[in-house]
Amino acid sequence: MDGSIDLTLSPRYSTGHVEPSYSYDASKTLWVEMRDGTGIKDGRYVANGICHNCRTWRSGSIDFNSTAQPMIYAVGPDELYLSTNALDAGLRRHDYYGNFKIDLQAAKGDIAQFPPKDLSNANATMDGHEENDHEYSSSLHAVAMAGTFVIIFPVGVFYQKVLRTVRWHWITQAFGVVVVLAGAGLGLGMSRYYNRSKHYNSAHQLIGIVVVLLVLLQASLGSVHHRIFKAKQQPTMMGIIHRFLGPILICVGIINGVLGFNLAVASHHNIGYAIVVLIVVIILFGAAFFQMRRRRRQEAFNTPAAQNFSSAYNNPSHANDIPLQPSNGAPPAYGRPLGA
């Protein structure tokens, strides 16, 4: 929907549990000739149109003589409304769906009297119960990937750079690698259900695949470097690459999250995503600042002068025992007093 057209009807084909595809060819493909009265009336969507080439299609047909023709419907998601009249606009998975049957014999009428004035539901009946649905794979993919690049990997860097604990660094990063692989698998699996992603050629997908491969390389570099460093106590080129590649992958992964929400037709989530990123940055940089400040203060207390002062302060009876620097000779002569 947009400001000029109240309702947009997009006739599409579907070959299974995937997003229906729109393709227009008046001579071969179904298309709908819209008529007056189409729009939103009293809170209801009303589409008055004549469907051409609708009796048969590539994967099925419809029996216009049937008194109980099976039909399906799907609605939602409620949180997002398409603000476009593009017939090939990307769709998201519905919130709920169901089946119904319609008496096509009773639905016949004179085309000269179309559209009808009576819009009451007299020829359709529900078939079974309404089912709930959700994009679970999409949500889990977003949580896994965003959670890893925004929280898990940065915390792993914090352990190494600030707290200087190698053990917790590799434990955190290894856990992050596992989560990334699981998230990537979910993303690749669900991509085949949508027209916008089934060809795996979007920027988000291409960047994501490269980042996942580099994450595996990054983990390998860190592991090999650690083994060599423990054996020889010498830095390695792999360690240098590991040190600089990590922050780059984190930044690229976070940016790719924005592209991911755009690809999923969920760009409205980018605001909340940016807020979470900002909060994590503030917390980690704040903790790093106070930790480094505390370390500097501790290092200042470990200097020889601070140790001497601490010894004299804690043992007043031995304050006079602190050795003084020996004199190299007599003190310098003072000048002649004024007025002498």
C-alpha positions, 0 to 999 in steps of 0.5 A, spaced: 500 500 500 502 507 498 498 514 498 496 513 491 493 506 491 489 503 497 490 496 495 495 492 491 494 485 488 500 481 486 498 475 482 504 470 484 506 462 482 508 458 488 511 451 487 511 449 494 513 452 501 517 457 498 515 465 497 511 465 491 514 469 485 511 474 481 512 474 473 508 478 468 506 475 461 499 477 459 499 471 454 502 466 458 501 468 465 496 469 470 494 477 471 488 480 474 484 486 471 483 490 477 476 494 477 472 499 481 471 498 488 478 496 490 481 498 496 480 498 504 473 499 506 470 499 513 477 495 515 476 490 510 481 489 504 476 489 498 479 487 491 475 487 485 478 484 479 478 479 473 483 474 473 486 472 466 489 465 465 487 462 472 484 456 470 490 452 469 498 453 471 504 450 471 503 446 477 495 445 478 489 447 476 482 450 479 475 446 478 470 452 477 464 446 477 466 444 484 462 446 490 468 445 495 474 447 491 480 447 496 483 454 498 489 457 502 490 463 506 495 466 510 496 473 514 501 477 517 506 479 519 503 484 523 509 488 525 510 490 518 506 492 513 509 493 506 509 500 504 510 499 496 505 498 490 511 494 487 508 487 484 514 483 485 516 486 492 519 481 497 515 478 502 516 475 509 513 469 512 506 469 515 504 469 522 498 464 521 495 460 515 489 456 514 485 452 509 478 453 507 473 451 501 469 455 496 463 453 492 465 456 485 458 454 483 455 459 487 460 464 486 458 464 478 455 471 476 454 475 470 460 479 468 456 485 467 454 486 474 461 485 477 463 487 482 457 485 486 454 489 491 453 484 496 460 482 500 457 477 505 461 471 506 456 466 504 460 461 499 466 459 503 467 455 509 473 454 514 477 447 513 480 445 519 484 450 524 488 456 523 495 454 524 501 459 527 507 460 523 514 464 525 520 465 521 524 461 527 530 460 522 531 467 521 530 469 528 535 464 530 540 466 525 540 474 527 541 472 534 547 467 533 550 472 528 549 479 531 550 476 538 557 473 536 560 479 532 557 484 537 558 481 544 562 474 544 568 476 540 568 483 543 568 480 550 574 475 547 578 480 545 577 484 552 579 478 555 586 478 551 587 485 551 585 488 557 584 482 562 590 478 559 588 472 560 589 467 554 585 461 557 578 465 557 580 468 550 581 462 546 575 459 550 570 465 548 573 465 541 572 458 540 565 458 543 563 464 538 566 460 532 561 454 534 555 459 534 557 463 527 558 456 524 551 454 527 548 461 525 551 461 518 548 454 517 541 457 519 542 462 514 544 458 508 538 453 509 533 458 510 535 462 504 532 457 499 525 459 501 525 466 499 526 469 492 531 475 494 536 470 497 535 463 493 540 465 488 546 467 494 548 473 490 546 478 495 551 483 498 549 480 505 550 473 503 557 474 499 560 478 505 557 473 510 560 467 507 567 470 506 567 473 513 565 466 516 571 463 512 576 468 515 573 466 522 575 459 521 582 462 518 583 467 524 581 461 529 587 457 526 592 462 526 591 464 533 591 456 535 598 455 531 601 461 533 600 460 541 603 453 540 609 456 537 610 461 542 609 456 548 615 452 545 619 458 542 617 464 546 618 468 540 612 472 536 610 469 529 607 472 523 601 468 524 600 472 531 601 479 527 596 477 522 591 474 528 592 480 532 589 485 526 585 480 522 580 479 529 578 487 529 577 487 522 572 481 522 568 484 528 567 490 524 565 487 518 561 482 521 557 488 525 556 492 519 553 486 515 548 485 520 545 491 518 545 488 510 542 482 513 536 486 516 535 489 510 535 483 506 530 480 511 525 486 509 526 487 517 530 494 516 526 497 522 530 492 527 536 496 525 535 502 530 535 497 536 541 493 533 545 500 533 543 501 540 545 494 542 552 495 539 553 502 542 551 499 549 556 494 548 561 499 546 560 503 551 561 497 557 567 494 554 571 501 553 569 503 559 571 497 563 577 497 559 579 504 561 578 503 568 582 496 568 587 500 565 587 505 570 587 500 576 593 497 572 597 503 572 596 505 579 598 498 581 604 499 577 606 505 580 606 502 587 611 497 585 616 502 583 623 502 588 621 509 591 614 507 592 616 500 595 621 504 600 615 509 602 611 503 603 616 500 608 617 506 612 610 508 612 608 500 614 614 500 619 615 507 623 620 504 628 625 502 622 624 509 618 631 511 620 634 505 618 633 507 610 640 508 608 641 515 605 645 516 599 653 518 601 655 525 600 661 526 595 664 531 600 663 538 604 657 542 602 658 548 597 660 554 601 655 559 602 655 566 599 657 572 604 652 574 608 648 581 606 651 587 610 657 583 612 
